Amino acid sequence: MTSFRQAALAILLSAGAAGLAACSDQNDGPVDAATEGLAVRNARVVLAPVAGNPAAVYFDLSYSGDASAVLTDVAVEGAGMTMIHDYAENAGKMQMIMADDVTIVPGTPVIFAPGGLHVMAMQPAATLQAGSSANVTFTLSDGTRTVVTAPVRAAGEER
């Protein structure tokens, strides 16, 4: 029985160490949420300058699973719908495009930031006000969901 307990303790300690290692990647700052290997940091909803126009959602993702994960959806409480966007060059101009599902490779952070990958929160409700917060739900292709509470910022605040 002692060897079973020792083996179980070793497994638990290894799993705990792996979890700690996942939280110590290149991103600084606290983890907003972590579920099934997906860690979300620095999540924030930034309102448009004109009320009712789409808000932008930015965040940093990392994944510590055994294989890559695929982000298939990001939902924002208080938004009618969301879209994952990126920027690409077309005819010599940078323009916003719909992004495909986003693959997250273990150990390689994915940054959603202005000028790159980001989420557009369409039809924001009046409840999305600067200084409030909103739940943001991240869904992976295996159905795993991670929910974070993100601060809502005014258009002119730091992104």
C-alpha positions in Angstrom: 0.0 0.0 0.0 2.9 2.3 0.7 4.2 2.1 -2.8 0.7 2.9 -4.2 0.6 6.1 -2.0 4.1 7.0 -3.1 3.2 6.6 -6.7 0.0 8.6 -6.3 2.0 11.3 -4.5 4.6 11.4 -7.3 1.9 11.7 -9.9 0.2 14.6 -8.0 3.5 16.4 -7.5 4.3 16.0 -11.2 0.9 17.3 -12.2 1.3 20.3 -9.9 4.8 21.1 -11.2 3.5 20.9 -14.8 0.7 23.3 -13.9 3.2 25.8 -12.3 5.4 25.6 -15.3 2.5 26.4 -17.6 1.9 29.6 -15.6 5.5 30.7 -15.9 5.8 31.3 -19.6 6.9 34.6 -21.1 3.8 36.5 -20.2 4.0 38.6 -17.1 1.1 39.2 -14.8 -1.4 37.0 -13.1 -3.5 34.3 -14.9 -7.1 35.5 -15.2 -8.3 31.9 -15.6 -6.9 28.5 -16.4 -8.9 25.4 -17.4 -7.7 22.2 -18.9 -4.4 23.7 -19.8 -5.6 26.9 -21.3 -4.4 30.0 -19.4 -5.9 33.5 -20.1 -4.0 36.6 -19.1 -4.5 40.4 -19.5 -8.1 40.1 -20.8 -9.9 43.4 -21.5 -12.8 44.7 -23.4 -12.3 48.1 -25.1 -15.3 50.1 -26.1 -15.5 52.0 -29.4 -15.5 55.8 -29.3 -19.1 55.8 -30.6 -21.6 54.1 -28.3 -23.2 51.0 -29.9 -20.3 50.4 -32.3 -18.4 47.1 -31.8 -16.0 46.7 -28.9 -12.7 45.0 -29.2 -11.4 42.2 -26.9 -7.7 41.6 -26.3 -6.0 39.0 -24.2 -3.0 36.7 -24.0 -3.4 32.9 -24.3 -1.1 30.0 -23.5 -1.7 26.3 -23.5 0.0 23.6 -21.5 -1.6 20.4 -23.0 0.2 17.5 -24.6 -0.8 18.6 -28.1 -2.0 21.8 -29.8 -5.4 23.2 -29.0 -7.7 25.1 -31.3 -9.6 28.2 -30.1 -13.0 28.1 -32.0 -15.0 30.7 -30.2 -14.9 33.7 -27.8 -18.2 34.9 -26.4 -18.6 38.2 -24.5 -21.4 38.7 -22.0 -23.4 41.7 -23.2 -22.5 41.4 -26.9 -24.9 40.2 -29.6 -22.2 38.2 -31.3 -18.5 38.0 -31.6 -16.0 37.5 -34.4 -12.3 36.6 -34.3 -10.4 39.0 -36.7 -6.8 39.4 -37.8 -5.1 41.9 -40.2 -3.7 41.0 -43.6 -2.2 42.8 -46.5 -4.4 43.0 -49.6 -3.6 45.1 -52.6 -0.8 46.9 -50.7 -3.2 47.8 -47.8 -3.6 46.3 -44.4 -7.2 45.4 -43.7 -9.2 43.5 -41.1 -10.2 39.9 -42.1 -12.1 37.1 -40.5 -9.6 34.8 -38.8 -9.9 31.0 -39.0 -9.8 29.0 -35.8 -6.7 29.8 -33.9 -4.3 27.0 -33.1 -2.5 27.3 -29.8 0.8 25.4 -29.5 1.9 24.3 -26.0 4.6 26.7 -24.8 4.0 29.3 -27.5 1.8 32.2 -26.3 -0.8 33.7 -28.7 -1.4 37.4 -28.2 -4.6 39.1 -29.2 -3.7 42.8 -29.4 -4.4 46.0 -31.5 -3.1 45.6 -35.0 -3.2 41.8 -34.9 -5.5 39.1 -33.7 -8.5 40.4 -31.8 -12.1 39.7 -31.1 -14.9 42.1 -32.2 -17.9 42.2 -29.8 -20.7 43.2 -32.1 -23.9 44.9 -30.9 -22.7 45.7 -27.4 -25.4 46.1 -24.8 -25.7 49.4 -22.8 -24.6 47.3 -19.8 -21.0 47.2 -21.2 -19.8 50.5 -19.6 -16.3 51.7 -19.0 -15.4 50.7 -15.4 -17.6 47.6 -15.4 -16.6 44.1 -16.2 -17.9 41.3 -18.5 -17.5 37.6 -18.6 -15.6 36.4 -21.6 -15.9 32.7 -22.5 -13.2 30.9 -24.5 -14.1 27.6 -26.2 -11.7 25.1 -27.6 -12.4 22.6 -30.3 -12.8 19.8 -27.7 -15.6 21.7 -26.0 -13.5 22.9 -23.1 -14.6 26.3 -21.9 -12.7 28.9 -19.8 -14.5 31.9 -18.4 -12.7 35.1 -17.3 -14.0 38.3 -15.9 -12.5 41.1 -18.0 -12.5 44.8 -17.2 -14.4 47.1 -19.7 -12.3 50.1 -20.7 -13.2 53.3 -22.5 -11.9 53.9 -26.0 -9.1 56.2 -24.9 -7.8 54.0 -22.1 -4.6 51.9 -22.5 -5.3 48.9 -24.6 
